[in-house]
Structures are given as structure tokens and as C-alpha cells.
Amino acid sequence: MKRVRKNYRLEFKIQAVSLSEQRGNVSSVAKELGICKESSVTWRKLHREAKLTKEKQIFSDPIIEASQ
């Protein structure tokens, strides 16, 4: 069975990053939001590097790159 990769909106990613930073627990926030922990970790990294923006998202988001 082929696995389907989900694409999340930028606003959702930013909210997920914010929640995980507030709570300090990536795993519990990811579980609560129904996303994988690895996505949350990647989004936090991109956010720290100021790459989680609409202008750069297409080129720096590995989830989008992998689906193309």
C-alpha cells in the first residue's frame, strides 16, 4: 500500500511550532494535532532558521520537496 503524504498549510505549521515551543514537548503536541513528530521537529528547525515563510517554503520545506 502506497503511503499518501499530507501537505499542511503554512498557518497550521506556524501554530504547531508555537504550541510545541509553549509546551516544550514536541511529541505530545504532534500527537494532539495528528501529525508525526518528525514533521513538527522539521517545522521548528525551519522556524528557528527563519525559513518557515511563504516566500521560502517551497524551496526549504522537505515535505513539499518530497512530494514534487
Secondary structure, DSSP 8 states (H G I E B T S, - for coil): ---------HHHHHHHHHHHHHHS-HHHHHHHHT--HHHHHHHHHHHHTT--SHHHHHHH-HHHHHH-
